[in-house]
Amino acid sequence: MHKRNSGGCRTKIRELLKLGTELYTAIRAGLRRKGPWAMSRKLATHTGLTKKCMQDRGLVSVKELWVKIHYPATAR
């Protein structure tokens, strides 16, 4: 039995459009038969998942954490 990929082309396109990707780019990316790992490296995903989008979802920047640890405000 084959494991079915969650979501189809329409789902990928719809979700990319929700993230703010342009229609043409979302369609081209959505029609590819690639999984989430390959999709994570595509332009459509990067244009939709901006830094602001990540912050709105509550994700913390690893870079900001590293700067806080290595360059604390009290040392300045």
C-alpha positions as CSV (number, residue, x, y, z in Angstrom):
1,M,0.0,0.0,0.0
2,H,1.3,3.4,-1.0
3,K,1.3,6.3,1.4
4,R,-0.8,9.0,-0.1
5,N,0.6,12.6,-0.1
6,S,-1.6,14.8,2.1
7,G,-3.3,17.4,0.0
8,G,-3.5,17.7,-3.8
9,C,-2.6,20.4,-6.3
10,R,-5.6,22.6,-5.4
11,T,-4.8,22.5,-1.7
12,K,-1.1,23.5,-2.3
13,I,-2.2,26.3,-4.6
14,R,-4.9,27.5,-2.2
15,E,-2.5,27.5,0.8
16,L,0.3,29.3,-1.2
17,L,-2.2,32.0,-2.2
18,K,-3.3,32.4,1.4
19,L,0.4,33.1,2.3
20,G,0.6,35.8,-0.3
21,T,2.3,34.1,-3.2
22,E,1.5,35.4,-6.7
23,L,-1.1,33.3,-8.6
24,Y,1.3,32.2,-11.4
25,T,4.0,31.2,-9.0
26,A,1.5,29.3,-6.8
27,I,0.1,27.4,-9.7
28,R,3.5,26.4,-11.0
29,A,4.6,25.2,-7.5
30,G,1.3,23.5,-6.8
31,L,1.4,21.5,-10.0
32,R,4.7,20.0,-9.1
33,R,4.5,16.5,-7.7
34,K,6.9,17.1,-4.9
35,G,6.4,16.6,-1.2
36,P,6.8,19.1,1.7
37,W,10.6,18.7,1.9
38,A,11.2,19.7,-1.7
39,M,8.5,22.4,-1.5
40,S,10.3,24.1,1.4
41,R,13.2,25.1,-0.9
42,K,11.0,26.7,-3.6
43,L,10.6,30.3,-4.4
44,A,6.8,30.2,-3.9
45,T,7.2,29.0,-0.3
46,H,9.8,31.6,0.4
47,T,7.8,34.5,-1.0
48,G,4.8,33.4,1.1
49,L,6.5,32.6,4.4
50,T,8.1,35.9,5.2
51,K,9.8,36.9,8.5
52,K,6.7,38.8,9.5
53,C,4.5,35.8,8.8
54,M,6.7,33.6,11.0
55,Q,6.6,36.2,13.8
56,D,2.8,36.4,13.6
57,R,2.6,32.7,14.1
58,G,4.6,32.9,17.3
59,L,7.9,31.5,16.0
60,V,11.1,32.8,17.5
61,S,14.1,33.8,15.4
62,V,17.1,31.6,16.1
63,K,19.3,34.5,15.1
64,E,17.7,36.8,17.6
65,L,18.1,34.2,20.4
66,W,21.8,33.8,19.5
67,V,22.4,37.5,19.6
68,K,20.6,37.8,23.0
69,I,22.8,35.0,24.5
70,H,26.1,36.1,23.0
71,Y,25.6,39.9,23.2
72,P,23.5,40.6,26.3
73,A,22.2,44.2,26.7
74,T,24.1,44.5,30.1
75,A,27.4,44.0,28.4
76,R,27.1,47.0,26.1
